[in-house]
Amino acid sequence: MSRLRTFNATLIIVLTAAIVFALDQWSKHLITARIYFDARCSPWCGHKILIPGWLEFAPIPNYHGAFGMFGDSKPMLVILAVIVLVLFWWSFREAALRSRLVCVAFGMIVGGALGNVIDRLHYGYVIDFIDFYRFPQIWRFTFNLGDSCITVGVVLLLIASLVRPRRHA
């Protein structure tokens, strides 16, 4: 039974990660192919307004880590991503055997992180393109689908850690 549970958890994580990774890479390709993009442009070469005053697609290169932190050293950022993934796995590995939600959450984090690591290794930066800009004094970060999945995955892990499992009599 334990091997089956481990297999099922691994399968959910791998499938979720593969889907998130594929969608992340596809969305970045689609945006950069449809909107003029050059990594030398600052802040962007082209953009597409989706909701005036609120949301636009504006592909920009991100040479830094999460939220512009952690510098711009490509090797350090890749190593840091791997360390964070290992720490998350270590922290939630047993919970993943008991909860599909934890498996999906971890798969989302892995898929998003891999998408960004691949960008960083291939281009030297991560392609960000989703820009909510209504309240620039509060939030002015541009991000991508992988970043969104990482954030949602972390929130789901927090929710899963707060919910107590039901005990059956």
SEBAPA-693616 format. One record per residue (C-alpha): residue in one letter; residue number from 1; x, y, z. Coordinates in nm, 4 decimals. Layout:
// residues N
REC   type   seq         xx         yy         zz
REC      A   NUM          X          Y          Z
...
//
This chain:
// residues 169
REC   type   seq         xx         yy         zz
REC      M     1     0.0000     0.0000     0.0000
REC      S     2     0.2832     0.2389     0.0815
REC      R     3     0.4440     0.1888    -0.2600
REC      L     4     0.1132     0.2550    -0.4312
REC      R     5     0.0649     0.5722    -0.2298
REC      T     6     0.4177     0.6855    -0.3112
REC      F     7     0.3620     0.6081    -0.6804
REC      N     8     0.0302     0.7964    -0.6886
REC      A     9     0.1779     1.0996    -0.5096
REC      T    10     0.4780     1.1031    -0.7429
REC      L    11     0.2535     1.0701    -1.0477
REC      I    12     0.0349     1.3650    -0.9406
REC      I    13     0.3408     1.5805    -0.8688
REC      V    14     0.5136     1.4933    -1.1972
REC      L    15     0.1992     1.5410    -1.4096
REC      T    16     0.1166     1.8730    -1.2441
REC      A    17     0.4757     1.9931    -1.2803
REC      A    18     0.4852     1.8884    -1.6466
REC      I    19     0.1594     2.0691    -1.7246
REC      V    20     0.2667     2.3873    -1.5440
REC      F    21     0.6109     2.3772    -1.7087
REC      A    22     0.4600     2.3298    -2.0560
REC      L    23     0.2046     2.6084    -2.0085
REC      D    24     0.4713     2.8414    -1.8695
REC      Q    25     0.7085     2.7847    -2.1604
REC      W    26     0.4273     2.8011    -2.4172
REC      S    27     0.2933     3.1291    -2.2733
REC      K    28     0.6403     3.2875    -2.2771
REC      H    29     0.6970     3.1759    -2.6342
REC      L    30     0.3564     3.3027    -2.7433
REC      I    31     0.4046     3.6430    -2.5788
REC      T    32     0.7554     3.6984    -2.7114
REC      A    33     0.6517     3.5852    -3.0606
REC      R    34     0.3457     3.8131    -3.0709
REC      I    35     0.4847     4.1203    -2.8945
REC      Y    36     0.8143     4.2792    -2.9925
REC      F    37     1.0698     4.1669    -2.7331
REC      D    38     1.4412     4.2161    -2.6982
REC      A    39     1.6233     4.1524    -2.3713
REC      R    40     1.8128     4.4819    -2.4154
REC      C    41     1.4909     4.6849    -2.3968
REC      S    42     1.4091     4.8633    -2.0790
REC      P    43     1.1495     4.8385    -1.9451
REC      W    44     0.9959     4.6751    -2.2547
REC      C    45     0.9973     4.6976    -2.6313
REC      G    46     0.6332     4.6295    -2.6907
REC      H    47     0.3210     4.5786    -2.4865
REC      K    48    -0.0420     4.4821    -2.5293
REC      I    49    -0.2995     4.6535    -2.3116
REC      L    50    -0.5666     4.4059    -2.2057
REC      I    51    -0.7622     4.6142    -1.9532
REC      P    52    -0.6803     4.9867    -1.9811
REC      G    53    -0.5451     5.1208    -1.6551
REC      W    54    -0.5191     4.7730    -1.5027
REC      L    55    -0.3535     4.4949    -1.6977
REC      E    56    -0.1150     4.4580    -1.9876
REC      F    57     0.1226     4.2063    -2.1349
REC      A    58     0.4645     4.3661    -2.1391
REC      P    59     0.7497     4.1149    -2.1816
REC      I    60     1.0588     4.2176    -1.9910
REC      P    61     1.3741     4.0283    -1.8938
REC      N    62     1.4088     3.9573    -1.5229
REC      Y    63     1.7713     3.9159    -1.4236
REC      H    64     1.6911     3.8988    -1.0516
REC      G    65     1.5266     3.6498    -0.8186
REC      A    66     1.1791     3.6643    -0.6686
REC      F    67     1.0422     4.0188    -0.6372
REC      G    68     1.3724     4.1621    -0.7617
REC      M    69     1.5640     4.0185    -0.4659
REC      F    70     1.8713     3.7969    -0.4442
REC      G    71     2.0881     3.9790    -0.6971
REC      D    72     2.1448     3.8830    -1.0579
REC      S    73     2.3976     3.5991    -1.0352
REC      K    74     2.2635     3.3276    -1.2672
REC      P    75     2.4472     3.0387    -1.0936
REC      M    76     2.3430     3.1569    -0.7471
REC      L    77     1.9770     3.1945    -0.8515
REC      V    78     1.9687     2.8470    -1.0092
REC      I    79     2.1319     2.6894    -0.7011
REC      L    80     1.8949     2.8809    -0.4731
REC      A    81     1.5931     2.7509    -0.6696
REC      V    82     1.7173     2.3920    -0.6340
REC      I    83     1.7794     2.4374    -0.2594
REC      V    84     1.4298     2.5809    -0.2080
REC      L    85     1.2727     2.2905    -0.3996
REC      V    86     1.4652     2.0384    -0.1879
REC      L    87     1.3607     2.2166     0.1340
REC      F    88     0.9962     2.2198     0.0252
REC      W    89     1.0129     1.8514    -0.0625
REC      W    90     1.1783     1.7674     0.2695
REC      S    91     0.9138     1.9652     0.4592
REC      F    92     0.6088     1.8295     0.2773
REC      R    93     0.7106     1.4812     0.1604
REC      E    94     0.5018     1.2944     0.4181
REC      A    95     0.2049     1.5273     0.3737
REC      A    96     0.2197     1.4542    -0.0007
REC      L    97     0.1537     1.0866     0.0734
REC      R    98    -0.1680     1.1814     0.2542
REC      S    99    -0.2983     1.4710     0.0462
REC      R   100    -0.3599     1.5204    -0.3241
REC      L   101    -0.3780     1.8949    -0.2576
REC      V   102    -0.0189     1.8901    -0.1319
REC      C   103     0.0870     1.6907    -0.4394
REC      V   104    -0.0772     1.9392    -0.6770
REC      A   105     0.0670     2.2340    -0.4828
REC      F   106     0.4173     2.0910    -0.4905
REC      G   107     0.3804     2.0068    -0.8605
REC      M   108     0.2806     2.3681    -0.9303
REC      I   109     0.5874     2.4940    -0.7442
REC      V   110     0.8199     2.2508    -0.9218
REC      G   111     0.6767     2.3247    -1.2684
REC      G   112     0.6949     2.7014    -1.2206
REC      A   113     1.0439     2.6886    -1.0750
REC      L   114     1.1701     2.4634    -1.3552
REC      G   115     1.0260     2.6995    -1.6152
REC      N   116     1.2160     2.9893    -1.4622
REC      V   117     1.5365     2.7874    -1.4175
REC      I   118     1.5251     2.6788    -1.7830
REC      D   119     1.4784     3.0429    -1.8889
REC      R   120     1.7686     3.1499    -1.6726
REC      L   121     1.9960     2.8766    -1.8099
REC      H   122     1.8905     2.9317    -2.1728
REC      Y   123     1.8623     3.3117    -2.1905
REC      G   124     2.0415     3.4307    -1.8773
REC      Y   125     1.7158     3.5841    -1.7489
REC      V   126     1.3512     3.4948    -1.6892
REC      I   127     1.0839     3.6247    -1.9265
REC      D   128     0.8154     3.8081    -1.7289
REC      F   129     0.5140     3.9560    -1.9043
REC      I   130     0.2019     3.9917    -1.6863
REC      D   131     0.1779     4.3466    -1.5527
REC      F   132    -0.0991     4.4660    -1.3191
REC      Y   133    -0.0320     4.8358    -1.2953
REC      R   134    -0.3426     5.0001    -1.1496
REC      F   135    -0.1785     5.0723    -0.8164
REC      P   136     0.1937     5.1106    -0.8934
REC      Q   137     0.2636     5.2466    -0.5460
REC      I   138     0.1372     4.9177    -0.4008
REC      W   139     0.2288     4.6617    -0.6684
REC      R   140     0.4470     4.7132    -0.9724
REC      F   141     0.5983     4.3769    -1.0413
REC      T   142     0.5819     4.1996    -1.3720
REC      F   143     0.5596     3.8224    -1.3501
REC      N   144     0.4828     3.5131    -1.5580
REC      L   145     0.2624     3.2056    -1.5454
REC      G   146     0.5302     3.0031    -1.3644
REC      D   147     0.5583     3.2707    -1.0938
REC      S   148     0.1809     3.2623    -1.0524
REC      C   149     0.1820     2.8843    -1.0142
REC      I   150     0.4619     2.9015    -0.7574
REC      T   151     0.2624     3.1565    -0.5560
REC      V   152    -0.0615     2.9569    -0.5774
REC      G   153     0.1299     2.6396    -0.4863
REC      V   154     0.2784     2.8008    -0.1755
REC      V   155    -0.0654     2.9296    -0.0706
REC      L   156    -0.2121     2.5806    -0.1192
REC      L   157     0.0683     2.4316     0.0925
REC      L   158    -0.0065     2.6839     0.3665
REC      I   159    -0.3769     2.5985     0.3519
REC      A   160    -0.2999     2.2249     0.3598
REC      S   161    -0.0746     2.2717     0.6624
REC      L   162    -0.3513     2.4581     0.8483
REC      V   163    -0.6274     2.2091     0.7741
REC      R   164    -0.6330     1.9204     1.0166
REC      P   165    -0.6955     1.5795     0.8629
REC      R   166    -1.0279     1.4208     0.9545
REC      R   167    -1.0104     1.1131     1.1695
REC      H   168    -1.2448     0.8335     1.0774
REC      A   169    -1.3937     0.6333     1.3620
//
